[in-house]
Amino acid sequence: MAAETSRKCTCLSFLVKHRRCVLMQLSVCLVAAGVLGFGLIGVPTIREYWNTREFIPTTCTVEASVLDTNSSVSCRHTESAHRGGLGHNSSYPCLTVRVVYRPQPKDNGGDEDRSTGAVLYMTYYSYAKSPTDREQCSLYVCSHDRQHNVDHVLKFRDSHAKIGQRFACFYNPDAHDVTLLKVTSRAGLTHALLWPTLVLLLGLAVGVSVVCRCQVTDKVKELHYRLRRPNGAHDTFTQIEFVRLKPNIAA
């Protein structure tokens, strides 16, 4: 009977330890995912939101578009981290889309009818990565497959480079020659920061819960050992309690 009880206790202890290991692994994975998500999504989103926070919505009309098919823009495609962060050279064709728009009167010297010409960029990232030694490129795309880059540029040309085409865009009141097709909104910034933060906090909560539970379990085991040793003898605390209660029992 004692052997069976000991075997059950050993099995239960193994299951408890296994569950703790699983929870700690889950905690580490969640924390790593939260940090990785914040680094890959949160930080770039913060940077893009900060640089485009002053952009003002307007309506752009395509005035001209030029696709340079004779030469390509060189870029370096970075491989994933598990390959050591190495990369190789790639290229993409340069598409320049020129648009006209009407800034707000306060940004246009009070003239409501005067239009301003500018280069349209897909995002602020495309604007920041555009080469400065040649015609500005409206779209930056740099995958390891050059044909994929070409297809992506052609798709953008078909959707946003037709002469006379009108669509919503954003202009910089401090630099009227730059317009963006997309900017990061506050809602987008909130989502980019909220979900990685929640995953990170959840992982920390799971880890702290496991550690606290382990500490409580260790204290309970220590107290149980002090109150009742394996040889059946009671420790000093139990004897003191018995002596203190003995007169009441005799009475």
N, C-alpha and C positions, 0 to 999 in steps of 0.2 A: 504493500500500500504506500509506504514511504517512498519507494523507488518510483512508483507511478506518479505520485505527487511531484517529486523532484523533476521528473521528465516533463510533466506539464508546465512547471514553472520555467524550465529551461527553454521549452518551445515558445512560451509566451514572451519571455525575455528576448528571444531571437526576433520574434515578430515586431516587438516594440522598437528594437534597435534598427531593424530593416526599415520600418516606417519612418524613423527619424532620419535615416540616411537618404531615403527618397525625398523627404521634405527639404532637407538641406540641399540636395542636388537641385530640386525645384527652385529653391530660394536663390541659389547661385545663378541658375539659368535665367531667372526673371531679372535679377539685378544686371547681369551681363546684357540681356536684351534691352533693358531700359537705357543703360549707358550707351550701347551701340546705336539704338534708335535716336537718342538725343544728339549723338555726334553726327550721324548720317543725315538726319532729317531736321532736328531742332536747330542746330547751329547754322546750317546753310539758309534755313528759312528766316532765322533772326537777321542774318546778314542781308538777305534780299529785302526783307520788310523794312529794315532800317534805311537802306539806300533808295527805296521807292516810296517812302512814307509821304513825301511831299508831291508826288505825281498827281495830276488832276485829270479826271475823265473828260474825254471829248470825242468827236467823230472824225475819223481819218478817211480821206479819199485817195486811192492809189493814183499817183501821177505818172510813175514810170517804174519799170523793173528791169534789172539787168542780171542775167545769169552767165557768169564767166565759165565757159566750157573748155577753154584752151588751157587753163591752169587751175590748180587746186591749192587750197590752204592746208598746210601741214599742221598736224596736231599729234599729241601723244596720248594714246589710250592706255590708262592704268588698269592693270589686271586686278583681280580680287586679292584680298589680303592673304588668303591661304596659299597663294602662289608667290608669296614673298614681296608683294607690292611692285613687281616688275611690270614693265609696259613695253609697247612697241609703237613705232610710228604709223600713223594713219593719215588720211586726208579727206577733205570734203570740198565740193564746189561752192564758190562764193556767190550767193544770191543777194542782190541789193534791191530793196524795195523802197522807193521814195513816195512819200505821201504829203498831202497838204491838209491843214486843219486850221480851225479858228480858235485861238486862245481866248481866255476870258478877258474882258475889256481892261481889267486892272493889270493884266500881264501883257497887254498889247498896246500900251500907250493910250488907252481909252477908245481905240478904234474897234468897233464891233464887226466891221466888214472886212478887215484886212486878214488875209490868210497867211499862214506860215508854212514853209516847206521843211521837211525833216526826213531822216532815215528811220524806217520802222524796224524795230528789233522784236524778236519773239518774246524774250524775257530780259531782265536785267543781267542775267548770267550770259546770255548771248551778246549783250552790249559790252560786258566786261571782258569777254574772251575774244571779241572781234579784233582782228589785226589792225595795227595803226600805220603800217607801212604801205597800205594799198586801200582800195575801195572798201568801205565798211560793209561787213556781211551781216545780213539780217538774222541769220540763223546759225547757231553753233551746234554741230552734231559730230561727235567723234567716237564712233564705235570701232571695234577691231576689224569689222567688215566694211570696206570702202563702198561697196555697192549698196549696203544698207544706208550709209550716209547720203549717197546720191539719191536713193529713193525717197529718203526723208525730206531732202531739200526740194525735190520735184513735187512732192505732196504739198509742201508749204507753198510753193509757187502757184499750184493749181487752186489753192484755197484762199490765198491772201495776196496775190500779185497780179490780178487782172485789172487792166486800166479802167478807171472809173468806179471800181468797186469801193463800197463804203462799209465801214464797220467801226465798232467801238474801240477806242484805244486810250492811251494815257500819255500826257506830255509833262515834261519837266519845266516848271516855271523859271528855273534858273539856267536852263540850257534848252532853248526852243528848237534846236536841231536834232533832238532825240525824242523819239516816241516809242512806247512799249505796247505790245499787244496784250500782255498779261502782267499783273503786279500781284504781290502777296497782300491779301487783306488781313484785317485783324482776326477774322474768323479762321482763316487759314493758319495764321500764326498760333492762335489758341489751340487748334487741333494738333499742330505739329509739336507743341510743347506739352499738351495735356496727356496724350496717350503714353509717350515714353515715361513721363513722370509718374503716372499711375502704375505702370508696370514696374518701375523701379521701387516705388513705395510698397507695392504688394510683395515684391521679393524681399525687401527689408523686413516687412511685417512677419512674413513666414519664418525668416531666419531668427528674428528676435523671439518669436513664439516658441520655436524649437529649443533655443538656448535657455529661455526661462523655464520651460517645462522640464528640461534636463536638470536644471539647478534645483527645482522643487522636488523632483524625484530623488535626487541624491540626498537632499536633506531628510526626506521621509525615510529613506533606507537607513541613513545614519541614526536617526531617532529610533527606528525600529530595532536596530542592532544594539543600541544602548539600553533600551528597555527590556529586551529579551535576547540574550546571547544564545548561540547555537547549542551550548551544553545545558541549557535549561535554567541556568542560574540568573537571578535578577541582579541588576546593577545597583549601585548605591542609591540612585534616585528612587527606585521601586521600594527598597528596604526602608528608606526614610518615610515614604508615604505610608507604608504598612504600620510602622511604629507610631506615626502620628494618629492614625485612625484606630489603633488597637484599643485605647481606653474607651472610645465611644462604643466599640463593639461589646466590650465587657459590661459597660453600663446597660 
